[in-house]
């Protein structure tokens, strides 16, 4: 809220001071001047707006309270808002300038409806043509916030005049209003281009800034126009530092887009960015340096920007030091060698009074420093970790992790630092960042395993976060049995069974069972501890203990050998819980037991949907049931005699639209994949009320799909208006082969006219056909998107002999993220552990994928991406699977994709 609203001339006796202080036993407590005000009381006070003799001071106080309530999230009912709005409009008769400004603010906050806007339009238009510039500027801002496109055309002439007004306040108000209006009324605002061009040449700093912002908004979808705009302005016509900063951003955007479309590595307008490094305004210099560091430039082109940032590190202004060190910190993530020349200046900032600056300086040094300086930097960080906010602590932790991976011999000192940080006070995100870092170091550095696990065990003794305790116990169960002395972790785990809440106790029981299953010498001790858990007060804990005791003890037969038992108990649960829940809800208890193998393991983004006629609600019977798509498809297909012998359905695709939206016939198709068959399910909808379609079939031409042979089809007898129906066409293919091909489709039918008044159709019809889009069956259709809970364990448990590794050049790509997304789509696999997200400005990235290939073959993929030139992406592909032939097949898919 503006400061003028809470003090000064607007304050009454009860608001004489910005804050009132009251002594109590614990010291001073500060109160807001609005402390204790209630909406009902303020609405009663608003009656003062109706007085024939307006008291401007009193009305200002009431509006101030109303604005305070609105800004605090207080909601007004429709009736209350309307009453306040009409009362406020009566204040236009007052000539008090301060009260008029508050009236403008109140109207903007209330956001009146289109019916109510008419009430104030005339008053605002009168103010917009007033001789008082303050009235004109504020009236323009308010009017443009509350009117619609129809009213906008009526005042367009006044707005265009205001844009070129001699008073910069009025011109700036009109330009800012244009920036808001261009989102909803782009065609109208585009007509102001000439006036906006004139504003860009204004000598007033804010007018030029707002003019450039609006001009860019108008032309943002025209790359050529933006390029011409940048070309004209980079010749030196921009005087405002704020506008210069905007121009730098637009220039870097043009450079980035141009570099993607050219192969020679030229960077147009880069000389302009370099010239801005010598500008007299610090904000311009900083913006230019920041944008240069974000571009894909050579070391020589980057050097001037780094030099400028280095000079700012020794500035007397904290804001410049902070901005410079933050930018250098980002550069150090991808190009640490470019920042090494700044190390001396960064070390001087380690003792800066501003802890944020000191933190960024140290984390930057951690990314650029050498092995000999690690211990000194870690010691320096320890001295002030307790004085900085958690968000900066997380930055430090991530920098420590990166440095430890860079210098693995220093793992002991860094693990000690992380362990000590775990014992300090901190929120969940901070503690999670530390635990994740320790887990990463244990996974990547073999020598760090035992000391890291002990640090985690010590942490869970006092851990207050249930999620972290459970995650640590899960990780301990995977890694602990593989250490030289697994027995030393048992005490820590069993303490969790005794001292923790039910969730953690259940996790601890599972961890104990893993040790018993994987370490034969510990099995007798583990059995004793698990028997004690049988007396726990929580069902989940008792049930787990019972299951593990009976299974590990051989009382329950699972599989054919000990490996089957371990896979059953501790293997990755690859059935999505949402799919399992949906299947259990639709399971009808009968003599036939529930079969979990029939539950879809694919992660579906959408349930089964049918294309309906636009503008109409579907019939109640057609509403999709709340079950997983594959289960509903399996039931439907197995109930059709022609398809009942095809075996178990492996996968059903998402619906693929074969027609455009809004046309007379709507068709989509779902691809049902079996081991030896493919069934195409065409869902058709008739959107013409005056027509009835009969004998509806889809003629499929499979001449471009040589491995497929059509064996049967199931047409539609009748397709009434707004009643979707299904047509099926089945193909035979080689067993367990991921055959691909392209299918041409033609919808054929008999059209009969319908009398809409009676609903009766003519007896005679006309044969007709409608060509719909082609359909492709691709390799990704034979892959289920199945996640694994622990990729590293799943990878290590795969037979190394099945691994196939090769390298590929992916050519010029828009970005590393685009390359990652393209490969994921080609393979149709599930990204694991969030690795589908590529950090901004990253020059390398690793993506982990998992899935199940046709015939239930589990597949894991490691993708390592890197930039080998200007937007040239190289990729290393490593595949492991249950079948080496499938590993080879994955490489074939990528090579042909």
N, C-alpha and C positions, 0 to 999 in steps of 0.2 A: 504494500500500500504506500502511496506517496507520503513523504514525511509531513507535508502540509496538512494531512488529514488528521493527525494526532497531536497537534500542538499549535503554538503560535496563535494567530488570529481566530482559528476555528475552535479553540479550547474554551470551555465554560468553566465554572467553578469546580466541577467534579473532574475536569480534565486539564487542570492548570499546569501539571507537570507531566513529562513523558512517562515517568514511573513514580509510584509512591512506595516508600519503604516502611516496613513495620517490624519492630523488634520482637523477637520471641526467644524462648530458652535456647534455641540452637543457633542464634545469630540473626542476620538480616535476611528477610525474604522479600523479593521484588514482586510487585503486582503490576499488571497492565492497567492503564487508565480506563480500559473497558471492562475491568474485572467485575463480574456479577451481573452484567446487563442481560436482559432476557428479551427474546423476540417479541412476545406479546406486549410488553411494556413499551418497546420501541415503536411497534405498530400503532399503539395508542398515541404516542407522541407525534406520529406522522400526521395526525389530524391538524397539526399547526399549519400544514401546507394549504388548508382550505380557508384560513382566516383572511378576511378582506384586507386587513392591514398586515402585510407580511413582515415578520421579524427575521431579517436575513441571517442574523447571528444564530438565532435559535434554530432556524431551518437548516443551517449548515451543520450544527451539532447533530441533528437528527439524521441527516443524510450520511454523516460520517459514521454514526453507529450502524446504520443499515448496511453501508459498504463493509464495515468490519464484520458484521454477521455473515454476509455473503462470502467474504474472503476466508472465513473460518469454516466454510462448508455447511452453514445453516441453509436448509431448504425451505423455500416458500411455496405454499400451495398455489394452484392456478388462480384462485380467488384473491389470495393475499397479494400475489405479484401484480395482478391486474389493478387492484385498488391502489397499491403503492405507485404503480406506473401512472395512472390517471392523476393521482395527487401530485406527483413530481412535475407533470406537464404544466400544472398551474403556476409553477415557479418561474416560467419563462417571462411572466409579467414583471418580475423583479429586475432591476438594472444593476444589482450588485455583482461585480465581476467574479469574486470568489465563489459566490453561491452558484453562478452560471457554470463555472467549471465543474462543480460537484454534480450539478444536474446532468451535464454531459456524461460524467463517469457513471452515474446511476442508470441512465438509459442504456449505456453499453452493457452494464452488468446484468440488467433485467432481461435483455434480449427479447424485446416484445415480438408478438406474433404479427403476421402480415396484416391482420385486421387492425391491430393496435398501432402499427407503424404510421398509418395514414394520419393519426391524431397529431403526431409530432413532426411530420414531414414538412408542413408549411412553416412551422417555427424554425426548424433547422435550415431550410432553404433561405429563409429570411436572414438568419445569422450568417449563412454562407456568402451572402452578398452584402454583409455589413461593412461599415467603414472601420470597424475594430478588427485588427488582424487576428487577435487571440480568438475572437468569436469565429472568424472565418475558418481558421485552421482546425479548431476543435469540432465545429459543425461538420466539416468534411469528414473527419475521422469517424465521428459517430454515425453519420448518415450512411457511409459506405459499409459500416458493420451491420446495419439492421435492414437495409433494403434488399430487394430481389432484382433479378435481371430486368423486369418490366419497368420498375421505377428508375433503374440505372440509366436506361436509354433517355429518360426525361431530363436527367441532370448531367448527362455526358458532356454537354457543351460547357457547363460551368467547371467541370473537373479538368477539361483540357485547358481552359483558361488559367485555372489555378496552378497547373503544372509549370507554366511559364511565367507565373507571377513574380514580380520584383522582390516581394518579401520572401526570404528563404524559409521561414516557418510555414507559410501557406503552401509554397511549392513542395516542401518536404512532406507535409501532411497529405497532399494529393498523391504523391508518388508512393508513400507507404500504403495508402488506401488501395492504390492500383495493385501493389504486391499481394494484398489480401484478396482482391477481387478477381485477379487473373486465374485463380484456381477454379472458381465456379463460373466465371463469364469470360473465358479466354478470347472469344471472337470480338467482344466489345472492346476489351483492353488493347487488343492488337491494333485497333484503329487509332490508338494514341501514339504510335511509334514516332511520328515526326516531332511531337511535343517532347516526348521522352528523350529523343536524340538531342534536342536543344538543351534539356536539363543536364545531360551528361557533360555539356560544355560550360556549365555554370561555374562561376568563381566561388560560390558558396560550397564549403566542404561537404556538408550533410546532403545538400541537394544533388551534388555530383555522385555521392555514395549511393543514395537511394535511387537516383536515376539509372545508374549502371546496374544495380540489382534488378530493377524492374525490366530494363531492356534485355537482360539475360534471361529473365523469366519468359518474356514474350518470344524469344528466339531459341529457347533451350532445345526444342525438338528438331532444329535445323542445324546440322553440324557445319554446313558450309557457311551459314549466316554467322554462327558463333566464331568460326575461324576468321571471317572478314572483320567482325567486330574487334577481335583481339588484334588483328593486323593493323587496323586503323588507330586503335588506342595506344598501342605499344610505341608509337612514334613520339610520344611525349605530351599528349594533350590532357593527361590526368594530373591534377594538382593535389587533390585531397589524399592524404595518407590512407584514410579508410577505403576510398575508392581504389587506390593503388593496391591495397591488400586483396580486394575483390578481384582486380584485374590479374593479379599473380595467380590466384586460384583458378580463374578461367583459363589462363595461359597454360598452366600445368595440366589441366584437363585436355586441352587441345593437343599438347605434346604427347600425352599418354595415348590418346586415341590415334594420333598420326603414326606413332611408333608401332602400333599394332598392325597398321595397314601397309607399312613399308618394310623392306628387307634389308636396306642399306644402313640402318641404325641412325639415320639423320634425325635430329631433334629440332624441329622448327621453333623459332622464338626463344630458344634456350639462351641466346645472347641477351635478351631482355631480362630474363631471370637473373643472369649474372650481373647485369648493370644495376639491378635493384639492390644488390649487396652493397652498393656504394651510395645508397640513398641517405638523405639527412635524417629521415624519421626512423627511429629504432624499430617501430612495429613493422615497417615495410621490410627492413633488413632481415628481421627475424622470420617473417612470413616467407620471404624469398628463400632463405636458407632452409627452412623447414620443407618447402615444396621440392627443392632440389634434392634433398636427402630421400624423399619419397619416390623419386623417379629412378628408373633403371639406367643409371649413368656410369661412365667410366670413372676410374680413380682420379684422373686428371680433372674431369668435370666436377667431381665431388669435392675436391680439395679446397676451393675458395669458400664454399659454404661451411666446411669444418673449421677453417681459419677464423671466419667471422664468429661462429659459435664459441670458439676458444677465447676470443677477445671478450665476449659477453660473460664468460665464467668469472672474470675478475672485475666485473662491474660493481659499482657501489649500490645499485638498485637490486633488491632481493628478487623482484619479479623477473628481471632479465636473467639473473643467475639461474632461477628456477626453470624458466623457459628454455634456456640454452642446455642445461644439464638433462632436462627431460627429453629434448630432441636427440641429444647425443646418446642417451640411454637407448632410444629406439633404434638408432643407427647401429649401435654395438650389437644388437640382437642378430643382425644379418651381415654386417661388415665390420667386425671388431678391429681389424687391422687399420681401418681408416681413422679410428678414434685414438689409437695408441699415442699419437703426438700430443694429445690433450691430457695424458696421465698425470703429469706434474701439476697442472692446474686443478685437475679433479681431486688429487690428494690434498690440496690446500682447502678444498671444500668439505673434506671429511669432518672438519671441526666447525663447520658453519653453524651459526646460532639457530638458523632455520633447519629443523630436523628433517623436513621434507627434502630440502636441497642436499643435506648430508647423506640421507638414505639413497637418493638417486645417484649421487656421486660415487658412493661405495659400490652399489650394484653395477654401475657402469664399469668401474675398475675390476669388479669380479669377472666381467665378460671380456675385458681387454687385457687383464693382468697376466703375468707369467707364473709358473709353478712356485718360484722362490718367494713370491709376495703373498701367497695364499694365507699362510698362518697369520701374518701381520694384519691383513685385511679382516680376517675372521675375528681376531682379537679386538680390532677397532669397532667392528659392528656390535659385538657383545656389550660394549660399554654404554650404548644408548638404545638398544632394542626396546627397553621398557618405556622410553619416552616418545615413541612414534605410534601413529595410528595403525590399526590392523591391516588396512589396505596396503600400506607401505611395508609392513612386516611380510605380507604375502609376496611382494615384489622381491624382497631380500631372500626369502626362502627359495623362490624359483631361481634366482640368480645363483644361490649356493648349489642347488641341484645341478644346474647347467655346468658350473665350474667343476664340480666333483666328477661329472661324466667326462669332462675335458681332461682332468688330471686325476685319474682313478687312484694313484698312489697316495693321494691326500684324503682318502675317504674317511680315515679314522677321526681326524680333527673336525671334519665337516659333520660327520654323524654325531659327534659329541656336541657340536653347536646345535644341531637340530634337536637332539635329545634334551638339552638344557632349555631350549625354547618351548618344548612341549610342557615343561613343568611350570612355565610362567602363566599368568592370567591371559586369557584370550578367548575370542568368540569361536563359534563352530568352524566358520570358513577358514580361519587362520590355522586352527588345529588340523583341519582336514588337509590343508595345503602341506603341512609338515609331514603328516602321515603318508600322504601320496608321494612326497619326495623321498622319504625313507624307503618306501616300497619300491619305487623306481630304481633307487641305488642298489637295493638288494638284488633286484632282478637283473640289472645290467652289469654289476661288478661282483663277481663270484667271491672275492676276498671280503666283501662287506656283509655277506649273508649273516654270519653268526652274531657279530656285534650289533648289526641292525636289528635282528630279531630280538635280542636281549633288550635293546632300547625300547622296542615296541611292547615287550612284555612288562617292562617297568612302568610304561605309560598307562597301560590298561588297569594297573593297580589302583590308580586314582582318577581314571577317565570318567567324566561326567556325561559324556555323549554316548547314548546307546548305539547309534548307528556306527560310530567309529570303533567302539569295542567289538561289535559284531563283525565288522570288516577286517579288523586286525586278527581276530580269532580265525576267520575264514582263511586269511592269507597264511597265518601260522600253521594251520592244518595242511596247507599245500607245500610249504617250504620246510617246516620244522623237521618232518621225518627224513628229509634228505641231508640233514646236517650230520657232523661227526658224532655228536652226543645229543640225540633227541630227548633223552630223559630229563635234561635240565629245564625243559619248558613245561613239564607236566604239572609242577607245583603252581606255576602262574595260571595255567588253564583251569585246574581244579578249584583254585581260589575263586574264580569267576562263578563256578557252580554253587559255591557256598554263599558268596557275598553280594551277588548282583541281582538285577531284576529278571523277570521271566524270559524276556527276549534274549538277553545276553547269556542266561543260563542254558537256554536251548542251543545257542551257537557253540557254547563251550562243550556241551555234550557231543555235538557233531565233530568238533575238533579232536576231542579225546578218542572218539571212535576211529578217526582217520589215523591217528598215531597207532592204535591197536591193530588196524588193518595193514598198515605199511611197515611197521617195525615189530617183527615176531618176538623179540626179546621183551618188549613192553606189554605184550598181549595179556599175560596174567594180571599185571598191575592195573591195566586199563579195565579189565573185566570187574575187578573189585570195586573200582571207582564208579563204573557204570551201574553196578548193582545198588550202590548207595543212592543213585539218582532215581531209583524206582520209587522212593518214598517222598519225592518232591511234591509240593502242593500244586504245581501247575501241570495240567494235562499234557501240554506240548512237550515238556521236559520228560515226563514219564513215558510218553509214547515213543519218543526218539530213543530213549535208553532201552526200552523193551525191543524195539526194532533192531537196534545195533547188536544187542546181546544175542538175540535169537539168530540173526543172520550170520554174524561173525562166528557164533558158536556152532553153526551147522544145523540148528534146529529147523530152519526154514530153507528149502532148496531154491536157489536162485541160479539159473544157468547151469553150465556144465563144469565150470572150474572156478578157482579162486578169483581169477581176473573178472569173470562175469559178476561175482559178488561185489567186488570193489567198484566196478562200473555202475552197478545198480545203486549202490549206496552213495557214491561220491562223484559219479560221472556228471557231466554237464547236463542240466535239465533243459532240453532243446524244444520243449513245447511252450509257446507263449501262454502265460497265465490267462489272458483274456480269451484265447481260443479254448483252453481247457474249461474255463468257467462256462462259456457258451455251450459247449458240448454236454457238460454235466447237467445244465438246466434243461436241455432238450432230450436227455436220455430217459427212455421209458423203461422202468424196472421190469425185467422179464427173466425168463430162464437163461437168456443169452447175456453173459457178463459184459460190463463196459470194457471196450477195447481202446486203450489210449493210443494205439498205433494208427487209428483212424482219425485222430485229431490233427488238424492242419498245424504244421510247424512253421508255416510262412507268416511273416508279420504283414498284415494287411492294413493298408491305409484307409480303405473304405469298405463298407459292407456291400452286398449284392444290391444293385440298383437297376431299375428298368426305366427306359425312356418313356416318359408320359407326354401326352399332348400338352402344349403350352397353355397356361392360363386355367387349367382344370385340375381339380383335386382327384387323385386316383381313387378308384373304388376301394372300399374297406377291405375286401378280400385280397387286394393286390399289395397291401402294405407289407413291407419287408419284415419278416420275423426277426427277433433279436437273437440270432444265432450266427455263428461264423459262416462265411460265404461257402467255404469248401464243404462243410457238413450239409448245408442245404442243397448244394449242387449234387453231392454224393447221393443223397436220398432221392432227389428228383431223377437223376440219370439211371440209378439202379431200378427205379420203378418202371422204366420204359423197356419192354421186352427186347428190343433190338440191341440195347446197350448193356443189358444185365450181365452178359458174359465177358465184358471187357476187363474185369478184375478191379483192383483198387484204383481209385482216382488219385493221381499223383499231385496234380496242381490245376488250379483254375485261375485264369488271368483276370485282371481288371477289365471291365467293359471297354471296348474300343469303338468309338463313334465312327460310323461309316457314312453318315449324312451330316449336312450342315444344320445348325439350329434354325428353327422357325419355318422349315419347308413342309410340304404336304405329307411326306412319309418319313418317319424317323426310324433309323435302324442302327443298332449297335450289336457287337458280337463279343462273346466270351469264348476263349480257347481252353478246352478241357483236355488235359494231357494225361494219357495212360502210357504204360510201358510199350504197347504195340499199336496204340490207336490214338487218334486225335478227333475229338468231337467239337464241331463249331456250332455254337448256340446263338442264333440270330434272334434278337428281341426286336419286334417290329411294332410300330404304333401308327394308326391311321388318324391323322389330325384334321380330316375334312368331314364335317358333320353330314354333308349331303351325299356321302359315298359309303358303300359297303364293299369290302374286298373279299373274294372267295377264291379257293384253290391257290392259296398264296405259297409260292416256293421261292427258293434262292438257287439259281443256276450258278454253280461254282466251276470255274475253269482252272484246273490244276496243271496246265501244260508247263508252267514255270516252276512246278514243284514235283520234280520227277520221281522222288522217293515216296510220294503219296499216291494212293489209289482209292477212289471213292467206292465205298461198299454199300451204303444205304443212306436214305434221307427220310425225314419225317416232316411233311408240309403242314400248313395250317388250313383247316377247312374253311374258316371264316374269320375275318378281321374287322369287327365293327368299329365305329368311331370311339376313340378314347378308351379302348380296351386292349392293352398290349397283349401280344401272343408270341409264342416261341416256334421257331423253325430249326430243325437239327439236321446237320449233314456230317456223316462219319467217314473217316479215312483210315485206311490201314497203312502202317509204316513199318520199317525194319525194327525188330524188338530191341529195346534199350538203346536205340540210336537217336541222337539229337538231330533229326532231319530238319532242314530248313527249306523254305520255299515261299513263293508269292502266289496268291489266289485272286483271280478276278471274279467279281460278284455282280449278278444281275437279278433284281427282284421282279418276279413274274406273277401275274394275278389276273382275275376277272373283275372288272369294275361294274357295279350296279348302282344306279341312282336311287337315292332314299328320299322319301317325302318326310321332311322334318316335322310336319304337323302331326302325322300319324305314326311315324317311325317305320313304315313299311317300305321294303325295297322292291324295285322292278324285278320281274321274272327274268327278263333278258339282260345279259351283260355283254361287255366288250372286253376282249383280251387286250392286255396292256403290259408293258414292262418298264422298269425304272432302273437305270444303271447306278450302282452305288460304288463307293470307293474300294480300292484293292485292299487286301489284307495280307500281312506277312507273318509267318511263323519264324521267329529268330531263336538264336541259341539261348538267350536269357529266359525264354519260355520253359526251358527244361531245368531251371534252377530255382529252388525254393530259398527265400530270404530267411534264413534261420540264424539267430544270434547264439553266441556262446558266452557264458558268464565270465570265463577267464581264458582269454585268448592264448596267453603264454603257456598255460598248462595244457590246453588243447593242442597246441602246436607241438609241444615236446612229447605228448603222448601219441602223436601220429608217427607212423613208420618213416624214418629219414630216407629210406630207400625209395619212397614214393615221391620225394621232392624233385621238382624240375625248376630250374632257374634260367632265365634268359633276359636280355636287355633289348629295349625297343626305343626308337626315336618317334615321338608323337608329333613332330613338326611344330609349326608356329601356332601357339594357342593364345587366347585372349588373356588368360591368367593361369596360374598353377591350380587354382580352385576349379576352373573350367575343365582342365585336363583330368583332375581327380573325378569330377562328376561324370565326365564322358566315359571313363573306364568302368566306373561303378554301374552305369546304365547298360553298357555292353555286356557285362558279366551277369547282371541281375542279382548280385549278392548283397548281403546285409553288412553295412559298416559296423565295426565293433569299437567300443570304448570311445566313442565320439571322434574317431580319427578321420571322419569325412569332412570335418571342419578344418580349413587351412588357415593358419594365422596370417594376418595382413602383412604384406611385404615379404613373406617367407620365400626363400630361394630354394628350399628343399622341404620335403614332407614325406612322412610314412603313413600309409593307410592300411588298416587291417580289415579283411573281409571274411565272412563265413557264409556257408550255404550248404544245401543238400542237392546233389545232381540227380538226374533221372536214375531210377533203380536204387534210391536211398544211399547214394555214395556221399559221405561227408567230405567237404572241401574247405580248406583254409588257404587264404591268399595274403601275402605280404607285398604291398606295392610301395616302392621307393621312388619318389619323383625328385627331379632336380632341373634347374634351368641351366642349359649348356650354352646358351647364347641369348641374343635379344629375343625373348619370348619363345625360344626353342626349348621344348620340354623333352627330357630323356626319362625313361622309366626302367626300373629293374623289377621283374616279376618273379616271385618265388611262390610255388604252389606245393601243398601237401594234400594228399587225399587218401581215402581207403583203397583206391585203385589207381596204380600208376598210369593206366591208360587214360583215366579221367584227367590226371595232371597234365598229360600231353594235350588232351582235348582243350583244356582251358587256354593253353598257349596258342593253339590253333585258332580259337575264337578271337583272342586279342590280335593275333597277327592278321587275321582277315577283316577285323573290325576297323 
